[in-house]
Amino acid sequence: MQDLLWFLPAWPPAFGEPAVFGALLLAGLLGGEIVNRLLALPRITGYVLAGIACGPMALGWVQGPLLNEARVFVDLALGLIMFELGARLDFAWLARNRWLSVAAVGESLGAFFAIYLALLYAGFAPLLAGCAAAVGTATSPAVVMLVTQELRASGQITERMLLFTAVNCAVAFVVLTLLLPLVHLEYKADWRSALLHPLYVLFGAALLGFAACQLMLWLAKWLGKREDRQFVLQVGMIVLVVGLARAADVTVGVSLLAFGVFARNRDFSHALLPLRFGYAGQLLFVVLFVLTGASLDFGFLAQAAGVAAAFIVARFLGKAAAILAFGRLSGLRAGGAGLLSVSMLPMSGLAVVMVWDTAALFPAFGTELAAVVLSAVAILELVGPLATQFALRRAGEAGVEAPA
C-alpha cells in the first residue's frame, strides 16, 4: 500500500519556510483586526501579540534560523519607514524656528543622559550604559507612523512627534556609532580599526544616501510627474539602497534616513511626488511587527524587570523634561508638551535591529546590551502604541480611522 501511494507526502508534513511565513502574515493580520475591532486598540498591538504567540516563547513556529533569514524583510520594512521619516525632516522649518531645533535635539539628549545616569546608578559599566542609552534615545518610527496613518492624525502634536522621531533616530545612530571605537578598544582591537570602522559605517551610509538621492532626482526629472512611475522608482531605489547597504556593511537605517533627508531637502526643482506606499507599506508593517514580536525574549525581562522599569521611567522623564522646557518657546500650544512626551514613548523594531547589529560585531557585548535594552522593548512594544494612540486622540488630532 505504501508503494502504491508513494507520491503522497510524509505525515506529518514538513512545512517549508514560505508556508510558515504566510501563516505569520495571516496571524498578524487577524490579530491586528481582532484587537482593533473588539478592544479599539492599535492594530500594531495585535501584530506584536501574534508574533509573540508564533515565536519561541509560545507555539515555536518561528525559531532562530527563520528569524535570521527574514532579516531582509525587516530591513526592507525599516528602510521604507526610515526613508519616509527622513523625508519629513524639513531643514527649512527648523531654520525658521530655531527653538524647534533646540527642542528636537534637547529631547534626544535629555533621553540619552537620563537613561545613562539611571543605568550608572544601577551599577552598569559606563560603556554599556552609554550604548544602551544611545539605543533608547530613538522613538520607534514604525509605531508612530503606523498609528498616525491608522488614526489619520494631523496637527501640531502629530507633526512635531514625527519630526522629533526623525531627529532622535539620527542622534541615536550617530551616538551609538561614536561609541563603537570604545567598544573596539574594550575588546582589544587595533586603534586604527577602532577609529576607521565607525567613520566608515557613518560616512559610508551618509554617502550612499546622498548618491541614491542624486540618482533618484535625475531619474524623476526624466520620468516626469507620473505617480505610477514614481512609485516604482522610489520603491526600487529603497530596495536598491537596502541591498547596497547590506553589501557594504553599513547601517541600513542611517542610509535610508539620509536618503530621505536628502530627497526632501535637495529636490529644488520639485521633481519628486509626495507618494505614500499604500498596500506595499502595510504588508511590510505587518511583517516587521510580527517578526519583532516573535524575536522578543521575555527571559530578559524576568531577569531585569527592575532595570527595565528604571530604563523606561528615565527615558520618559528625559524626553518630557526637554519638551516641557523648550516646547512653549518653539510655539507648542499650552498643554501640548505632556501629550507630545507621551506620544514619543514607543521603542520597538529599530531598537531590536540596533542591538542585533551591535551583537553581530561584538557577540559578548551584544548579549549584555540585549539584556538591558530588550527587556525594556518587551514592555514598550505593547505599551508604546497605546500611549501614542491615547496622546493623539486626547490632542484632538485623530481623524476618522482608515477603513478595515
GITA-V382516 format. One record per residue. N is the residue number from 1. RES is the residue in three letters. SS is DSSP state (alpha for helix, beta for strand, coil for the rest). PSI is psi in whole degrees, -180 to 180 (NA if undefined). OMEGA is omega in whole degrees, -180 to 180 (* if undefined). Layout:
n:N res:RES ss:SS psi:PSI omega:OMEGA
n:N res:RES ss:SS psi:PSI omega:OMEGA
//
This chain:
n:1 res:MET ss:coil psi:-40 omega:179
n:2 res:GLN ss:coil psi:-38 omega:178
n:3 res:ASP ss:coil psi:-33 omega:-179
n:4 res:LEU ss:coil psi:-36 omega:-178
n:5 res:LEU ss:coil psi:38 omega:-176
n:6 res:TRP ss:coil psi:-24 omega:-175
n:7 res:PHE ss:coil psi:-11 omega:179
n:8 res:LEU ss:coil psi:147 omega:179
n:9 res:PRO ss:coil psi:161 omega:178
n:10 res:ALA ss:coil psi:155 omega:179
n:11 res:TRP ss:coil psi:132 omega:-2
n:12 res:PRO ss:coil psi:148 omega:-177
n:13 res:PRO ss:coil psi:149 omega:177
n:14 res:ALA ss:coil psi:105 omega:-178
n:15 res:PHE ss:coil psi:132 omega:179
n:16 res:GLY ss:coil psi:176 omega:-177
n:17 res:GLU ss:alpha psi:-38 omega:177
n:18 res:PRO ss:alpha psi:-40 omega:180
n:19 res:ALA ss:alpha psi:-42 omega:179
n:20 res:VAL ss:alpha psi:-42 omega:-179
n:21 res:PHE ss:alpha psi:-42 omega:177
n:22 res:GLY ss:alpha psi:-39 omega:177
n:23 res:ALA ss:alpha psi:-37 omega:178
n:24 res:LEU ss:alpha psi:-44 omega:179
n:25 res:LEU ss:alpha psi:-46 omega:180
n:26 res:LEU ss:alpha psi:-39 omega:178
n:27 res:ALA ss:alpha psi:-42 omega:178
n:28 res:GLY ss:alpha psi:-45 omega:180
n:29 res:LEU ss:alpha psi:-49 omega:-178
n:30 res:LEU ss:alpha psi:-41 omega:178
n:31 res:GLY ss:alpha psi:-43 omega:179
n:32 res:GLY ss:alpha psi:-43 omega:-179
n:33 res:GLU ss:alpha psi:-38 omega:-178
n:34 res:ILE ss:alpha psi:-48 omega:-177
n:35 res:VAL ss:alpha psi:-29 omega:180
n:36 res:ASN ss:alpha psi:-43 omega:-176
n:37 res:ARG ss:alpha psi:-38 omega:-176
n:38 res:LEU ss:alpha psi:-35 omega:-173
n:39 res:LEU ss:alpha psi:-2 omega:-179
n:40 res:ALA ss:coil psi:33 omega:178
n:41 res:LEU ss:coil psi:160 omega:176
n:42 res:PRO ss:coil psi:144 omega:180
n:43 res:ARG ss:alpha psi:-28 omega:179
n:44 res:ILE ss:alpha psi:-41 omega:-179
n:45 res:THR ss:alpha psi:-42 omega:177
n:46 res:GLY ss:alpha psi:-39 omega:178
n:47 res:TYR ss:alpha psi:-47 omega:-178
n:48 res:VAL ss:alpha psi:-44 omega:179
n:49 res:LEU ss:alpha psi:-38 omega:177
n:50 res:ALA ss:alpha psi:-41 omega:178
n:51 res:GLY ss:alpha psi:-42 omega:178
n:52 res:ILE ss:alpha psi:-42 omega:-180
n:53 res:ALA ss:alpha psi:-34 omega:-178
n:54 res:CYS ss:alpha psi:-10 omega:-174
n:55 res:GLY ss:coil psi:-174 omega:-177
n:56 res:PRO ss:coil psi:-23 omega:-177
n:57 res:MET ss:coil psi:-12 omega:-176
n:58 res:ALA ss:coil psi:-101 omega:-174
n:59 res:LEU ss:coil psi:-26 omega:178
n:60 res:GLY ss:coil psi:18 omega:177
n:61 res:TRP ss:coil psi:-34 omega:-178
n:62 res:VAL ss:coil psi:118 omega:178
n:63 res:GLN ss:coil psi:180 omega:-175
n:64 res:GLY ss:alpha psi:-50 omega:-178
n:65 res:PRO ss:alpha psi:-43 omega:-180
n:66 res:LEU ss:alpha psi:-39 omega:178
n:67 res:LEU ss:alpha psi:-40 omega:179
n:68 res:ASN ss:alpha psi:-43 omega:-179
n:69 res:GLU ss:alpha psi:-25 omega:179
n:70 res:ALA ss:coil psi:1 omega:-178
n:71 res:ARG ss:alpha psi:-32 omega:180
n:72 res:VAL ss:alpha psi:-37 omega:179
n:73 res:PHE ss:alpha psi:-37 omega:176
n:74 res:VAL ss:alpha psi:-44 omega:179
n:75 res:ASP ss:alpha psi:-40 omega:178
n:76 res:LEU ss:alpha psi:-43 omega:180
n:77 res:ALA ss:alpha psi:-48 omega:179
n:78 res:LEU ss:alpha psi:-33 omega:178
n:79 res:GLY ss:alpha psi:-46 omega:178
n:80 res:LEU ss:alpha psi:-43 omega:-179
n:81 res:ILE ss:alpha psi:-46 omega:-178
n:82 res:MET ss:alpha psi:-35 omega:177
n:83 res:PHE ss:alpha psi:-47 omega:-179
n:84 res:GLU ss:alpha psi:-35 omega:178
n:85 res:LEU ss:alpha psi:-44 omega:178
n:86 res:GLY ss:alpha psi:-33 omega:179
n:87 res:ALA ss:coil psi:-12 omega:176
n:88 res:ARG ss:coil psi:-6 omega:-178
n:89 res:LEU ss:coil psi:93 omega:-174
n:90 res:ASP ss:coil psi:108 omega:-179
n:91 res:PHE ss:alpha psi:-30 omega:179
n:92 res:ALA ss:alpha psi:-41 omega:178
n:93 res:TRP ss:alpha psi:-44 omega:180
n:94 res:LEU ss:alpha psi:-35 omega:179
n:95 res:ALA ss:alpha psi:-35 omega:179
n:96 res:ARG ss:alpha psi:-31 omega:-177
n:97 res:ASN ss:coil psi:89 omega:-175
n:98 res:ARG ss:alpha psi:-34 omega:180
n:99 res:TRP ss:alpha psi:-26 omega:175
n:100 res:LEU ss:alpha psi:-41 omega:176
n:101 res:SER ss:alpha psi:-44 omega:179
n:102 res:VAL ss:alpha psi:-43 omega:-180
n:103 res:ALA ss:alpha psi:-41 omega:-179
n:104 res:ALA ss:alpha psi:-47 omega:179
n:105 res:VAL ss:alpha psi:-39 omega:179
n:106 res:GLY ss:alpha psi:-39 omega:178
n:107 res:GLU ss:alpha psi:-40 omega:180
n:108 res:SER ss:alpha psi:-49 omega:-178
n:109 res:LEU ss:alpha psi:-34 omega:177
n:110 res:GLY ss:alpha psi:-44 omega:178
n:111 res:ALA ss:alpha psi:-44 omega:-178
n:112 res:PHE ss:alpha psi:-53 omega:-175
n:113 res:PHE ss:alpha psi:-33 omega:178
n:114 res:ALA ss:alpha psi:-46 omega:178
n:115 res:ILE ss:alpha psi:-43 omega:-178
n:116 res:TYR ss:alpha psi:-48 omega:-179
n:117 res:LEU ss:alpha psi:-38 omega:179
n:118 res:ALA ss:alpha psi:-41 omega:-180
n:119 res:LEU ss:alpha psi:-36 omega:174
n:120 res:LEU ss:alpha psi:-44 omega:179
n:121 res:TYR ss:alpha psi:-32 omega:179
n:122 res:ALA ss:coil psi:-3 omega:175
n:123 res:GLY ss:coil psi:12 omega:180
n:124 res:PHE ss:coil psi:152 omega:177
n:125 res:ALA ss:coil psi:146 omega:-177
n:126 res:PRO ss:alpha psi:-41 omega:-178
n:127 res:LEU ss:alpha psi:-43 omega:178
n:128 res:LEU ss:alpha psi:-42 omega:178
n:129 res:ALA ss:alpha psi:-40 omega:180
n:130 res:GLY ss:alpha psi:-44 omega:180
n:131 res:CYS ss:alpha psi:-41 omega:178
n:132 res:ALA ss:alpha psi:-39 omega:178
n:133 res:ALA ss:alpha psi:-37 omega:178
n:134 res:ALA ss:alpha psi:-45 omega:179
n:135 res:VAL ss:alpha psi:-41 omega:-178
n:136 res:GLY ss:alpha psi:-16 omega:179
n:137 res:THR ss:alpha psi:-33 omega:-173
n:138 res:ALA ss:coil psi:129 omega:167
n:139 res:THR ss:coil psi:146 omega:-179
n:140 res:SER ss:coil psi:112 omega:179
n:141 res:PRO ss:alpha psi:-33 omega:-179
n:142 res:ALA ss:alpha psi:-42 omega:-178
n:143 res:VAL ss:alpha psi:-51 omega:-175
n:144 res:VAL ss:alpha psi:-35 omega:-179
n:145 res:MET ss:alpha psi:-40 omega:-179
n:146 res:LEU ss:alpha psi:-40 omega:177
n:147 res:VAL ss:alpha psi:-40 omega:177
n:148 res:THR ss:alpha psi:-45 omega:179
n:149 res:GLN ss:alpha psi:-41 omega:-177
n:150 res:GLU ss:alpha psi:-38 omega:179
n:151 res:LEU ss:alpha psi:-7 omega:-173
n:152 res:ARG ss:coil psi:48 omega:-175
n:153 res:ALA ss:coil psi:145 omega:174
n:154 res:SER ss:coil psi:150 omega:-179
n:155 res:GLY ss:coil psi:-174 omega:-174
n:156 res:GLN ss:alpha psi:-46 omega:-179
n:157 res:ILE ss:alpha psi:-44 omega:-178
n:158 res:THR ss:alpha psi:-48 omega:-177
n:159 res:GLU ss:alpha psi:-40 omega:178
n:160 res:ARG ss:alpha psi:-36 omega:176
n:161 res:MET ss:alpha psi:-46 omega:-180
n:162 res:LEU ss:alpha psi:-40 omega:178
n:163 res:LEU ss:alpha psi:-49 omega:-179
n:164 res:PHE ss:alpha psi:-35 omega:178
n:165 res:THR ss:alpha psi:-42 omega:177
n:166 res:ALA ss:alpha psi:-43 omega:-179
n:167 res:VAL ss:alpha psi:-46 omega:-176
n:168 res:ASN ss:alpha psi:-26 omega:173
n:169 res:CYS ss:alpha psi:-44 omega:178
n:170 res:ALA ss:alpha psi:-44 omega:179
n:171 res:VAL ss:alpha psi:-42 omega:-179
n:172 res:ALA ss:alpha psi:-47 omega:179
n:173 res:PHE ss:alpha psi:-45 omega:-177
n:174 res:VAL ss:alpha psi:-47 omega:-178
n:175 res:VAL ss:alpha psi:-44 omega:179
n:176 res:LEU ss:alpha psi:-39 omega:178
n:177 res:THR ss:alpha psi:-39 omega:179
n:178 res:LEU ss:alpha psi:-25 omega:177
n:179 res:LEU ss:alpha psi:-15 omega:-178
n:180 res:LEU ss:alpha psi:-38 omega:177
n:181 res:PRO ss:alpha psi:-38 omega:179
n:182 res:LEU ss:alpha psi:-36 omega:176
n:183 res:VAL ss:alpha psi:-42 omega:176
n:184 res:HIS ss:alpha psi:-50 omega:-178
n:185 res:LEU ss:alpha psi:-33 omega:177
n:186 res:GLU ss:alpha psi:-34 omega:-179
n:187 res:TYR ss:coil psi:28 omega:170
n:188 res:LYS ss:coil psi:34 omega:176
n:189 res:ALA ss:coil psi:160 omega:176
n:190 res:ASP ss:coil psi:143 omega:-175
n:191 res:TRP ss:alpha psi:-30 omega:179
n:192 res:ARG ss:alpha psi:-41 omega:175
n:193 res:SER ss:alpha psi:-40 omega:-179
n:194 res:ALA ss:alpha psi:-33 omega:-179
n:195 res:LEU ss:alpha psi:-45 omega:-172
n:196 res:LEU ss:alpha psi:-34 omega:-178
n:197 res:HIS ss:alpha psi:-50 omega:178
n:198 res:PRO ss:alpha psi:-38 omega:178
n:199 res:LEU ss:alpha psi:-41 omega:179
n:200 res:TYR ss:alpha psi:-44 omega:-178
n:201 res:VAL ss:alpha psi:-47 omega:-175
n:202 res:LEU ss:alpha psi:-54 omega:-176
n:203 res:PHE ss:alpha psi:-30 omega:176
n:204 res:GLY ss:alpha psi:-42 omega:178
n:205 res:ALA ss:alpha psi:-43 omega:179
n:206 res:ALA ss:alpha psi:-41 omega:179
n:207 res:LEU ss:alpha psi:-40 omega:177
n:208 res:LEU ss:alpha psi:-43 omega:178
n:209 res:GLY ss:alpha psi:-40 omega:180
n:210 res:PHE ss:alpha psi:-47 omega:-179
n:211 res:ALA ss:alpha psi:-42 omega:178
n:212 res:ALA ss:alpha psi:-39 omega:178
n:213 res:CYS ss:alpha psi:-47 omega:-180
n:214 res:GLN ss:alpha psi:-42 omega:179
n:215 res:LEU ss:alpha psi:-43 omega:-178
n:216 res:MET ss:alpha psi:-40 omega:179
n:217 res:LEU ss:alpha psi:-40 omega:179
n:218 res:TRP ss:alpha psi:-44 omega:180
n:219 res:LEU ss:alpha psi:-35 omega:179
n:220 res:ALA ss:alpha psi:-40 omega:177
n:221 res:LYS ss:alpha psi:-40 omega:-178
n:222 res:TRP ss:alpha psi:-39 omega:-179
n:223 res:LEU ss:alpha psi:-29 omega:-178
n:224 res:GLY ss:coil psi:175 omega:-176
n:225 res:LYS ss:coil psi:65 omega:173
n:226 res:ARG ss:coil psi:121 omega:-173
n:227 res:GLU ss:alpha psi:-40 omega:-179
n:228 res:ASP ss:alpha psi:-42 omega:-180
n:229 res:ARG ss:alpha psi:-40 omega:-179
n:230 res:GLN ss:alpha psi:-29 omega:175
n:231 res:PHE ss:alpha psi:-49 omega:179
n:232 res:VAL ss:alpha psi:-41 omega:-180
n:233 res:LEU ss:alpha psi:-50 omega:-176
n:234 res:GLN ss:alpha psi:-42 omega:178
n:235 res:VAL ss:alpha psi:-43 omega:179
n:236 res:GLY ss:alpha psi:-41 omega:179
n:237 res:MET ss:alpha psi:-39 omega:179
n:238 res:ILE ss:alpha psi:-46 omega:179
n:239 res:VAL ss:alpha psi:-40 omega:179
n:240 res:LEU ss:alpha psi:-45 omega:-179
n:241 res:VAL ss:alpha psi:-40 omega:176
n:242 res:VAL ss:alpha psi:-46 omega:-180
n:243 res:GLY ss:alpha psi:-43 omega:-180
n:244 res:LEU ss:alpha psi:-38 omega:179
n:245 res:ALA ss:alpha psi:-42 omega:178
n:246 res:ARG ss:alpha psi:-40 omega:180
n:247 res:ALA ss:alpha psi:-35 omega:-178
n:248 res:ALA ss:alpha psi:-2 omega:-179
n:249 res:ASP ss:coil psi:42 omega:170
n:250 res:VAL ss:coil psi:165 omega:-173
n:251 res:THR ss:coil psi:124 omega:180
n:252 res:VAL ss:alpha psi:-44 omega:-178
n:253 res:GLY ss:alpha psi:-45 omega:179
n:254 res:VAL ss:alpha psi:-42 omega:-180
n:255 res:SER ss:alpha psi:-47 omega:-178
n:256 res:LEU ss:alpha psi:-34 omega:176
n:257 res:LEU ss:alpha psi:-45 omega:177
n:258 res:ALA ss:alpha psi:-40 omega:178
n:259 res:PHE ss:alpha psi:-47 omega:180
n:260 res:GLY ss:alpha psi:-41 omega:180
n:261 res:VAL ss:alpha psi:-46 omega:179
n:262 res:PHE ss:alpha psi:-40 omega:180
n:263 res:ALA ss:alpha psi:-36 omega:-180
n:264 res:ARG ss:alpha psi:-39 omega:-168
n:265 res:ASN ss:alpha psi:-5 omega:178
n:266 res:ARG ss:coil psi:5 omega:179
n:267 res:ASP ss:coil psi:69 omega:-174
n:268 res:PHE ss:coil psi:-29 omega:-179
n:269 res:SER ss:coil psi:5 omega:179
n:270 res:HIS ss:coil psi:48 omega:-180
n:271 res:ALA ss:coil psi:-25 omega:-176
n:272 res:LEU ss:coil psi:143 omega:172
n:273 res:LEU ss:coil psi:145 omega:178
n:274 res:PRO ss:coil psi:81 omega:-174
n:275 res:LEU ss:coil psi:153 omega:169
n:276 res:ARG ss:coil psi:148 omega:-168
n:277 res:PHE ss:coil psi:-1 omega:167
n:278 res:GLY ss:alpha psi:-131 omega:-174
n:279 res:TYR ss:alpha psi:-35 omega:178
n:280 res:ALA ss:alpha psi:-42 omega:178
n:281 res:GLY ss:alpha psi:-40 omega:180
n:282 res:GLN ss:alpha psi:-41 omega:178
n:283 res:LEU ss:alpha psi:-46 omega:-179
n:284 res:LEU ss:alpha psi:-33 omega:174
n:285 res:PHE ss:alpha psi:-47 omega:-180
n:286 res:VAL ss:alpha psi:-46 omega:179
n:287 res:VAL ss:alpha psi:-47 omega:-176
n:288 res:LEU ss:alpha psi:-50 omega:-173
n:289 res:PHE ss:alpha psi:-32 omega:176
n:290 res:VAL ss:alpha psi:-45 omega:-180
n:291 res:LEU ss:alpha psi:-36 omega:176
n:292 res:THR ss:alpha psi:-44 omega:177
n:293 res:GLY ss:alpha psi:-41 omega:180
n:294 res:ALA ss:alpha psi:-27 omega:-177
n:295 res:SER ss:alpha psi:-10 omega:-179
n:296 res:LEU ss:coil psi:137 omega:179
n:297 res:ASP ss:coil psi:105 omega:-178
n:298 res:PHE ss:alpha psi:-3 omega:172
n:299 res:GLY ss:alpha psi:-36 omega:175
n:300 res:PHE ss:alpha psi:-42 omega:-177
n:301 res:LEU ss:alpha psi:-38 omega:179
n:302 res:ALA ss:alpha psi:-32 omega:-179
n:303 res:GLN ss:alpha psi:-26 omega:-170
n:304 res:ALA ss:coil psi:42 omega:-178
n:305 res:ALA ss:alpha psi:-41 omega:179
n:306 res:GLY ss:alpha psi:-43 omega:178
n:307 res:VAL ss:alpha psi:-41 omega:179
n:308 res:ALA ss:alpha psi:-43 omega:180
n:309 res:ALA ss:alpha psi:-44 omega:179
n:310 res:ALA ss:alpha psi:-41 omega:178
n:311 res:PHE ss:alpha psi:-50 omega:-176
n:312 res:ILE ss:alpha psi:-44 omega:-179
n:313 res:VAL ss:alpha psi:-46 omega:180
n:314 res:ALA ss:alpha psi:-40 omega:-180
n:315 res:ARG ss:alpha psi:-46 omega:-180
n:316 res:PHE ss:alpha psi:-45 omega:-178
n:317 res:LEU ss:alpha psi:-38 omega:178
n:318 res:GLY ss:alpha psi:-44 omega:178
n:319 res:LYS ss:alpha psi:-45 omega:-176
n:320 res:ALA ss:alpha psi:-39 omega:-179
n:321 res:ALA ss:alpha psi:-44 omega:180
n:322 res:ALA ss:alpha psi:-41 omega:-180
n:323 res:ILE ss:alpha psi:-41 omega:177
n:324 res:LEU ss:alpha psi:-36 omega:-178
n:325 res:ALA ss:alpha psi:-40 omega:-172
n:326 res:PHE ss:alpha psi:-6 omega:-175
n:327 res:GLY ss:coil psi:-51 omega:-178
n:328 res:ARG ss:coil psi:-37 omega:179
n:329 res:LEU ss:coil psi:-29 omega:-179
n:330 res:SER ss:coil psi:4 omega:177
n:331 res:GLY ss:coil psi:10 omega:179
n:332 res:LEU ss:coil psi:134 omega:-176
n:333 res:ARG ss:coil psi:159 omega:-179
n:334 res:ALA ss:coil psi:134 omega:-179
n:335 res:GLY ss:coil psi:-6 omega:-177
n:336 res:GLY ss:alpha psi:-24 omega:-176
n:337 res:ALA ss:alpha psi:-43 omega:-180
n:338 res:GLY ss:alpha psi:-44 omega:179
n:339 res:LEU ss:alpha psi:-38 omega:177
n:340 res:LEU ss:alpha psi:-41 omega:179
n:341 res:SER ss:alpha psi:-43 omega:180
n:342 res:VAL ss:alpha psi:-39 omega:-177
n:343 res:SER ss:alpha psi:-22 omega:-176
n:344 res:MET ss:coil psi:16 omega:-180
n:345 res:LEU ss:coil psi:-32 omega:-172
n:346 res:PRO ss:coil psi:143 omega:173
n:347 res:MET ss:coil psi:117 omega:-177
n:348 res:SER ss:coil psi:-107 omega:-168
n:349 res:GLY ss:alpha psi:-41 omega:-179
n:350 res:LEU ss:alpha psi:-41 omega:178
n:351 res:ALA ss:alpha psi:-40 omega:179
n:352 res:VAL ss:alpha psi:-44 omega:-179
n:353 res:VAL ss:alpha psi:-40 omega:178
n:354 res:MET ss:alpha psi:-38 omega:176
n:355 res:VAL ss:alpha psi:-43 omega:178
n:356 res:TRP ss:alpha psi:-46 omega:-178
n:357 res:ASP ss:alpha psi:-40 omega:178
n:358 res:THR ss:alpha psi:-41 omega:179
n:359 res:ALA ss:alpha psi:-31 omega:178
n:360 res:ALA ss:alpha psi:-33 omega:179
n:361 res:LEU ss:alpha psi:-42 omega:-175
n:362 res:PHE ss:coil psi:87 omega:-174
n:363 res:PRO ss:alpha psi:-44 omega:-178
n:364 res:ALA ss:alpha psi:-46 omega:179
n:365 res:PHE ss:alpha psi:-37 omega:180
n:366 res:GLY ss:alpha psi:-34 omega:177
n:367 res:THR ss:alpha psi:-43 omega:177
n:368 res:GLU ss:alpha psi:-43 omega:180
n:369 res:LEU ss:alpha psi:-40 omega:180
n:370 res:ALA ss:alpha psi:-39 omega:-179
n:371 res:ALA ss:alpha psi:-34 omega:180
n:372 res:VAL ss:alpha psi:-51 omega:-170
n:373 res:VAL ss:alpha psi:-46 omega:-173
n:374 res:LEU ss:alpha psi:-23 omega:174
n:375 res:SER ss:alpha psi:-38 omega:176
n:376 res:ALA ss:alpha psi:-38 omega:179
n:377 res:VAL ss:alpha psi:-39 omega:-179
n:378 res:ALA ss:alpha psi:-32 omega:178
n:379 res:ILE ss:alpha psi:-50 omega:-174
n:380 res:LEU ss:alpha psi:-20 omega:175
n:381 res:GLU ss:alpha psi:-33 omega:-179
n:382 res:LEU ss:alpha psi:-38 omega:-176
n:383 res:VAL ss:alpha psi:-35 omega:-174
n:384 res:GLY ss:alpha psi:-51 omega:179
n:385 res:PRO ss:alpha psi:-36 omega:178
n:386 res:LEU ss:alpha psi:-40 omega:180
n:387 res:ALA ss:alpha psi:-45 omega:180
n:388 res:THR ss:alpha psi:-44 omega:178
n:389 res:GLN ss:alpha psi:-45 omega:179
n:390 res:PHE ss:alpha psi:-47 omega:-176
n:391 res:ALA ss:alpha psi:-44 omega:-178
n:392 res:LEU ss:alpha psi:-38 omega:177
n:393 res:ARG ss:alpha psi:-43 omega:-179
n:394 res:ARG ss:alpha psi:-31 omega:178
n:395 res:ALA ss:coil psi:-9 omega:-180
n:396 res:GLY ss:coil psi:23 omega:-177
n:397 res:GLU ss:coil psi:-1 omega:180
n:398 res:ALA ss:coil psi:128 omega:177
n:399 res:GLY ss:coil psi:-151 omega:179
n:400 res:VAL ss:coil psi:133 omega:-180
n:401 res:GLU ss:coil psi:149 omega:178
n:402 res:ALA ss:coil psi:144 omega:180
n:403 res:PRO ss:coil psi:149 omega:-180
n:404 res:ALA ss:coil psi:NA omega:*
//
